[in-house]
Each structure stands twice: as C-alpha cells, then as structure tokens.
Amino acid sequence: MQAEKARLAAADEGRVPWRAWGPYLAERAWGTVREDYSAGGTAWDYFPHDHARSRAYRWNEDGLAGICDDRQWFCFALAFWNGRDPILKERLFGLAGPEGNHGEDVKEYWWYLDSTPTHSWMRWRYHYPQDAFPYFDLVEENRARGQDSPEYELVDTGVFDEGRYWSVTVDYAKAGPRDMCVLIKAENRGPQEATLHVLPTLWFRNTWAWGLADHGDFPVVRGEGSQLIGDHLFVGRVVLSGDGTPTPLACDNESNARLLWDTPGRSHYPKDGINDHVVHGAPTVSPDCSGSKAALHYVLTVPPGECAEIRLRLTAQDPDGPGDTNTGRSATAHSQPHPATGKHPDLAARPAPDLGSGFETVLAARQAEADEFFADLTPSSCTADEALVLRQAVAGLLWSKQYYHYNTARWLKGDPLYPAEGSRGQGRNARWWHLSARDVIAMPDAWEYPWFAAWDLAFHAVALARVDPAFAKQQLELLLEGWYLHSSGQMPAYEWNFDDDNPPVHAWAALQVFHLDGARDFAFLKRVFRKLLMNFTWWVNHADPDGDNVFKGGFLGLDNIGPFDRHYGLPPGTFLQQSDGTAWMAMYSLNMMEMALILARQDSTYHDLVPKFYEHFALIAEAAYRIGLWSEEDGFFYDVLRLPDDGLVPVRVRSVVGLLPLAAATSVPTSSLRSITALANRVRWYQSNRPEYTEHLGDDAGGAGGGHRRLLAMVGPERLRRLLTRMLDEDEFLSGHGLRALSREHHDHPFSLAVGEMRYTLEYEPGESRTVMFGGNSNWRGPVWFPVNYMLIDALDRYHEFFGDSWRTPFPAPDGPPATLRQIANDIAHRLVSLFLKDADGRRPVFGDVKLFQHDPAWHDLIPFYEYFHGETGAGLGASHQTGWTALVVNLILRRQEPRKPPPS
C-alpha cells in the first residue's frame, strides 16, 4: 500500500492519529459572528482588522501558513516584517463587508500548492511586498468606487512593480503524527538586496479567560536560545526548535485593554507586545521570555534573486504518554529557572531535534510519497497542466479545513471580561442555543467565509470523497448530529443566520460520496438516511405550509438571482412559489427514495420507506405543473408570485432557477422497483385512481448500462428537449466556460415586473454585482457557478443512464450537430476545467486581463480557485480561495477517465 494511503487507513481505524495536526488555523477570525458582541450585530465594525493584533479572540485563532491541533489548544503560524510596514504581517489583510464596493474582499496573494489528506506533506506560498503594504490606499480607493467599478486590488497599487516582493514558500512534512518538520524559503524577487524579518510563532488559544472550571490553568511558552517550549494541561509539552541563532520573544495572548478600551489589562505584555517590540523597539515583551505567545525572531538579508532558508521542527509529547512532559501538572507548576543561570533545568537537558540530514530525509520522503499519491489519483490521459490544476485544487480543499468553535448559549450570554453592549437574546441565532460546535470542518473559503455553510459543505464532501472518503462522510454526518441539528429537524445554514434556508443537497451528496467510495459502506448510508428523515420532515412542514407541494420562502443559496430579494424584499402581502425550491424538494425525495432502495436490499425494514418518498416526488412534480411553474409557451420553469388576492404572476426570468428541475431525475432498475411490493401496489393505485400523478414515472427503457430501467423525472423527454434548447444555446446559458446562472437573453431584454406601485427589474450582469441586494460580494445574475453546473452535469448523466446513446439533441443549440447527453455533459465539464488551463495563447481565463498573472512565470502557474466566474471571459470573481465547491474541478478532471456507471441493481 502507498505510504499516504497506509497513513489514511491507520487514521481511519483509530490506530495512529495522523489527522491530529493540520492546517486547521483560520486565515481570518476577526469580523466573524462568533467574535461579535455588539448590540446591533455589526460584526465587521465590532472586531475590525485593526483590533486583531491587539485583541484576544474568544472562539478561534488566525495566522499565516498556520497549523494547530484538532482542538486548537496550541497554534503555530508565521509573521513577517519588511522593515517598512506599520505592523507585523501576522494575518492576511482585506476589506470588511461595508468597506468594499463589492462586499468583503481579501487583498493579499497566497496559494495552497500541495497537501496530502493526512497533512503529512503540505506546501504554502505567499508574495509579500518589499515596499510598505498599501493598507490605507486599498481602503480609501475601494470606498470611493461604486458598484459599476471593479474592485481595486493589491496588484493595481503597483506594489509588485519591478518584482519588489518576497516569495515565501513553506513546506511541512510530518516525521510522526506530532512531529512536524518546517522549511521556510524566502526568495528576494526584487532588483536589490533586501531584509526580511521572519517570526515563527507558537501560542496557546485563550481558553482560560472564560473562567470555566476545567480551563483555569494558564499555559506557558518559554523561550530558551533557539527553542520555544510550551506547556499546556491538555496538550503536554510542545517544542518549536529552529536552526541558527534567532532571538526568542514572548508576550501573552491577552487583549491590550489599555490601548483598546483605556482600562487596565490582564497582562503587562499583551498580545501585540511582539509586534510593538519588533516594529517600534518598544519594551513590550516579557523580560524573562515567558508568556502564552512567543516567537523566534529571524532577520534575513538576502541579495537579489537569491533565497534564504529557515529550518524548524515542531514536536509534542502526548500528556498521557511517557517522557519529560510533567504529566498532570499545570504549566505553572513546572520547574523554576536556576537563580544563577536563569535557565530552566528541565529545558537545558532536552536534546536538540534533528534539523540536519534527518530533517532533509523526512522532507524528501514525504514529498515523494505525495508525488506517488497524486500520480495514482491523476488519470494517465491528463495533461501536465490538468495535473497541476488537480493537485492545487486538492491542496486548497484540504488547507481549507479549519477548527470551528461556537457554543451559542455561551455566546448569547456575552463576554465575561467586558460589559455587554446589548442583549442578543432575540437576535441572530438566538433560537440555536443548543448548538455547540468544536470540530474541524471544511470551510467554503479560509478568509472570506471562515465558517461552515450547509450546502457548501455538501459539495466539499463530494470533492473530498476523491481523496479522503472517511473525512467526507464525517463531514456530511456532522451537521446532522444533535449538537448541530435543531430539534425541529432544521440544519443550521451558516454562521450569519442559522435560520436561513440552504438548498437541501445533503442526501444528494451522501449518495455521491457513497458511490464514489465504491458503494459498499451501507452503515454510513443508513446513519445519514435516518438523520435526514428528520430534516426532510422539517422541509415539508416549513417550506410547504399550505400543503400544496409547491415550496416557497427563502433565498435557497442563490442570493440575488431574482428581481427582488426573495428572503426580505418581496412585495407586501405576496409570497413566492419557487421553481428551485420545488425542484430541490423533488430531488430530495428522489434521493431519499434511492437511498431507501439501496438499503432495502440489505434490510427489509426500509421497504415501506420507498413508496413514501416515491409518493412525495410524484405529488411535488405534479404540483409544479398544476400551479404553473412550467410555461408551455416558453418551454421553461419560472417562479410564480402569489398576490394578496390569490392571483398568480409568473416571474419570467430565465435563470438557473428554471433549469434546476432537471436535477430531480433518476433512473432505477425495474427489478428493484418490482421487488418492493408496497411500491408496486401504490403505483398501480395511482395509475388507476390518479393517473395525473404518474406522468413523471416514465417508461421502461434498455438503459445505457444494459438491463431495463425506469425513469423518474420532474422533466419528461419532450419537455427535456425544450429546456435543453435554451440551456445549450450560447446566446442564453451556455458560455465558453460553463453554464451561466442567468440567460444572456436578459442583456438585450432586461426583465421588469410591476406589482402595485413598485417596479422590479433585472438584467444580465456577467461579472461583479451592480447591486447591494442580498448576497454581499456574490452575484448570480450571469456568472458561472460551479455547484449548479456540477449538479446539472450530474443530471445529464442520469438522463443518459436511461436514454443511452440513441437519444440525441443539437449541441450547441439550436443548430449544432446531434450529441448524446453524455457527450454534452463531458463538454460542459471540459468548459469548466478550461477556466484554469492555459489556452492556445498561454492565457488562463481565471486570471482575466491581469498582465502580471498572465505573463510572469513566477505567478502564472499559481492557481486561484474563485467563488464564481465571469459569464463571458471566465475571469475569477468573489472569494478568491473558494476551493470548497470550486474543488469540484477535481471530479470533472477525473471523470474523463471514469465514465459514470449506473447504480448497481
């Protein structure tokens, strides 16, 4: 077995904790809901970037190239200083939501270049300007720009002109589960000699400030020569050892209360002490080099074009294991310094770790094992460029795992150290007092979205299944656990509002992961299915209060795709009957039916659940047509606005909302359906008594994989042709880089709807949003989005399983040559992958028209994975490290060698 796969197996079986340490440290903890104790819920204002260096966090930590343990007791990250900046570069800078002309936005350039699933090997890169970082310029210029102007980015400031920057690469290699070798390379890309301060930093998350009974011991980090030695009640001893002769510096991970609030603080050397000492020479570090935060201060002077290296080794001793950890004692109980030498006797005796040949051997071995792992994963048909994209996409997905801590009941009570600014008992997330999260979770984006989102996480799991199936399954089950799932059955949506409705895609994702992992883990499928029963019931009761099987309410993840804000801004007295909401629930019903069918082969108690979900699907699909979501005139699905007088107004916007009914489709072996007696009886009853409900059952067919199959689909064959005519038209949805979220038809024909005295409009916006309506820096009015593209590709695959190669349609529509649905799915997948690949001119569409990225070899192969992409050019937009669902590019690259097979009979 490959070395990395052996490590995964050992971790999955609980034999060796290879996942115990990882890149679980956030890129941003400031400006989050968890850190917001304001009266009005203004998270960005309450805890801004300017406070982050001086103010202790309550819930998690952040840093550059950071790692921590899976409970984040200790943290390790890097800080830099170019000698010109007003502050140390301890964390990535970006604009708060209200500051940017398109919402929040990070203004830095860094990349996750490599990672194995156990994080035995990782690589991170950062480009740090040698001139003063333009903090003020970035804030002021973006504030001055309107919605019609592009964002003002760091590259636009000219700070990288003449190559005046540091290219910092950090390699991590595990010699053991708790033994990490760290190699830092700082390359001077500028034309002149330059000096860089590098501060590898070790600190403990501040858990003692809560005053909890089991968190009262103060951990300590002490500096001694080129070592930092940390002692923690729950961690034991953590030691950071460096080569060379750095200067150790220490302070406390406590707020600088005097600076922030003009009140006495808990420490004479608070959190910003190292910053003030290095930047200003202030006496703000502990004289005895002892505290809860410490750094090794290196000063590197490097000629132009050359590179300096720092070697570090981070090791820990399990508090219950053997060795010199003083097990069971508080950190404050460790031996005191010798009165004559000032040295701690238990530290002086500690042997220096191997930073020589043994260090080199570990790095070389882990990198070779990573190469082996990815060589096995990557299809032989892949080009070198595709292999590069695949590997960096996996790296971004794995680096985006973060420790997430949020005890809502404790948060609602307020911070114990500072006066409450107001009651939050009736505000954000107050209904979720039971939620108590303390987990490593795959986040949408490590900076812009450093918190879980339910439907994002489902897509993350589908991509993770390709490299770490056990972790993918654990992630899908996580939000269904009792400390997340509401007693009503609702799944928390995302941190800013747990009450919102995210699309119900968990069942779809569970099936995807089940099949990608070999369709053999029935125990996983059974666990997920049972928990989803509660969630399905919540959806039926919550989103269909009238019981008419047409679903309404909530923006369902698509943000500002419609002419009005579907969550807050509907015309008075109206409500929206949603094409996408109804399609999501029809799909959910089919997913649950498929799961029940699979489990029924193992356990007959699931037989009765198959007809339950078949019936839900049939009723929902019939209602969609009865209520008028389908326009026979246009051959498209629309939302319908119900007026106060019960009148119905179709909202004739051609968006992905009208394509999502395609996702409510599957084909199953006829023999499987016949084996469920209750289902066969129910189908016969409907055929005899309510034939209108059986239209969506379809007919038997040979199926692409052989054997008779039956199609269950919200969109039947004739309507499928009509809908595909629009979806596959390059003047409507089909772009050179995937399917647009809004038809290009609305460029020349904007939509307008008058309701009473109000008029609502919408037009095609292929790039950044020109409205501040719900969605922040997101825009669904024309760009290409990976998650819905992936689901529609999957839908085409499902239809092809039933129809096979004989069913063809013009592609591109309306006049292209006939193509099978599998060919069309593969072509759309290729368009999406091409966003990141070099074209015939050597350009990568994701970079847009940024010359530095397109033409400089030092930047051109560093791939960002954006939140969404320009509907015409393919340029990346929104969050720049959304390798969560955009990591689905991995699955799209791999599909070319692994054609989809029908589910087993």
C-alpha positions, 0 to 999 in steps of 0.5 A: 500500500502507498505510504499516504494511503497506509497513513489514511487507513491507520487514521481511519481505524483509530490506530495512529492519529495522523489527522491530529495536526493540520492546517486547521488555523483560520486565515481570518477570525476577526469580523466573524459572528462568533467574535461579535458582541455588539448590540446591533450585530455589526460584526465587521465594525465590532472586531475590525482588522485593526483590533486583531493584533491587539485583541484576544479572540474568544472562539478561534485563532488566525495566522499565516501558513498556520497549523494547530491541533484538532482542538486548537489548544496550541497554534503555530503560524508565521509573521513577517516584517519588511522593515517598512510596514506599520505592523507585523504581517501576522494575518492576511489583510482585506476589506470588511463587508461595508468597506468594499464596493463589492462586499468583503474582499481579501487583498493579499496573494497566497496559494495552497500548492500541495497537501496530502489528506493526512497533512503529512506533506503540505506546501504554502506560498505567499508574495509579500511586498518589499515596499510598505503594504498599501493598507490605507490606499486599498481602503480609501480607493475601494470606498470611493468606487461604486458598484459599476467599478471593479474592485481595486486590488493589491496588484493595481497599487503597483506594489509588485512593480519591478518584482519588489516582493518576497516569495515565501514558500513553506513546506511541512512534512510530518516525521510522526503524527506530532512531529512536524518538520518546517522549511521556510524559503524566502526568495528576494524577487526584487532588483536589490538586496533586501531584509526580511524579518521572519517570526515563527510563532507558537501560542496557546488559544485563550481558553482560560479567560472564560473562567470555566472550571476545567480551563483555569490553568494558564499555559506557558511558552518559554523561550530558551536560545533557539527553542520555544517550549510550551506547556499546556494541561491538555496538550503536554509539552510542545517544542518549536526548535529552529536552526541558527541563532534567532532571538526568542520573544514572548508576550501573552495572548491577552487583549491590550485593554489599555490601548483598546478600551483605556482600562487596565489589562490582564497582562503587562505584555499583551498580545501585540507586545511582539509586534510593538517590540519588533516594529517600534523597539518598544519594551513590550515583551516579557523580560524573562521570555515567558508568556502564552505567545512567543516567537523566534525572531529571524532577520534575513538579508538576502541579495537579489534573486537569491533565497534564504532558508529557515529550518524548524521542527515542531514536536509534542509529547502526548500528556498521557504518554511517557517522557519529560512532559510533567504529566498532570501538572499545570504549566505553572507548576513546572520547574523554576529557572536556576537563580544563577543561570536563569535557565530552566533545568528541565529545558537545558537537558532536552536534546536538540531535534534533528534539523540536519540530514534527518530533517532533509530525509523526512522532507524528501520522503514525504514529498515523494510519497505525495508525488506517488499519491497524486500520480495514482489519483491523476488519470494517465490521459491528463495533461501536465497542466490538468495535473497541476490544476488537480493537485492545487485544487486538492491542496486548497480543499484540504488547507481549507479545513479549519477548527470551528468553535461556537457554543451559542448559549455561551455566546448569547450570554456575552463576554465575561471580561467586558460589559455587554453592549446589548442583549442578543437574546432575540437576535441572530441565532438566538433560537440555536442555543443548543448548538455547540460546535468544536470540530474541524470542518471544511470551510467554503473559503479560509478568509472570506467565509471562515465558517461552515455553510450547509450546502457548501459543505455538501459539495466539499464532501463530494470533492473530498470523497476523491481523496479522503472518503472517511473525512467526507462522510464525517463531514456530511454526518456532522451537521446532522448530529444533535449538537448541530441539528435543531430539534425541529429537524432544521440544519443550521445554514451558516454562521450569519443566520442559522435560520436561513434556508440552504438548498437541501443537497445533503442526501444528494451528496451522501449518495455521491460520496457513497458511490464514489467510495465504491458503494459498499459502506451501507452503515454510513448510508443508513446513519445519514438516511435516518438523520435526514428523515428528520430534516426532510420532515422539517422541509415539508412542514416549513417550506410547504405550509399550505400543503400544496407541494409547491415550496416557497420562502427563502433565498435557497443559496442563490442570493440575488438571482431574482428581481427582488430579494426573495428572503426580505424584499418581496412585495407586501402581502405576496409570497413566492412559489419557487421553481428551485425550491420545488425542484430541490424538494423533488430531488430530495425525495428522489434521493431519499427514495434511492437511498431507501432502495439501496438499503432495502436490499440489505434490510427489509425494514426500509421497504415501506420507506420507498413508496413514501418518498416515491409518493412525495416526488410524484405529488411535488412534480405534479404540483409544479405543473398544476400551479404553473411553474412550467410555461408551455409557451416558453418551454421553461420553469419560472417562479410564480408570485402569489398576490394578496388576492390569490392571483398568480404572476409568473416571474419570467426570468430565465435563470438557473432557477428554471433549469434546476428541475432537471436535477430531480431525475433518476433512473432505477432498475425495474427489478428493484422497483418490482421487488418492493411490493408496497411500491408496486401496489401504490403505483398501480393505485395511482395509475388507476385512481390518479393517473395525473400523478404518474406522468413523471414515472416514465417508461421502461427503457434498455438503459445505457448500462444494459438491463431495463430501467425506469425513469423518474423525472420532474422533466419528461423527454419532450419537455427535456428537449425544450429546456435543453434548447435554451440551456445549450444555446450560447446566446442564453446559458451556455458560455465558453466556460460553463453554464451561466446562472442567468440567460444572456437573453436578459442583456438585450431584454432586461426583465421588469415586473410591476406589482402595485406601485413598485417596479422590479427589474433585472438584467444580465450582469456577467461579472461583479454585482451592480447591486447591494441586494442580498448576497454581499460580494456574490452575484448570480445574475450571469456568472458561472457557478460551479455547484449548479453546473456540477449538479446539472452535469450530474443530471445529464448523466442520469438522463443518459443512464436511461436514454443511452446513446440513441437519444440525441439533441443539437449541441450547441443549440439550436443548430449544432450537430446531434450529441448524446447527453453524455457527450454534452455533459463531458463538454460542459465539464471540459468548459469548466476545467478550461477556466484554469488551463492555459489556452492556445495563447498561454492565457488562463481565463481565471486570471482575466486581463491581469498582465502580471498573472498572465505573463510572469512565470513566477505567478502564472502557474499559481492557481486561484480557485474563485467563488464564481466566474465571469459569464463571458471571459471566465475571469475569477470573481468573489472569494478568491480561495473558494476551493470548497465547491470550486474543488469540484474541478477535481471530479470533472478532471477525473471523470474523463477517465471514469465514465459514470456507471449506473447504480448497481441493481 
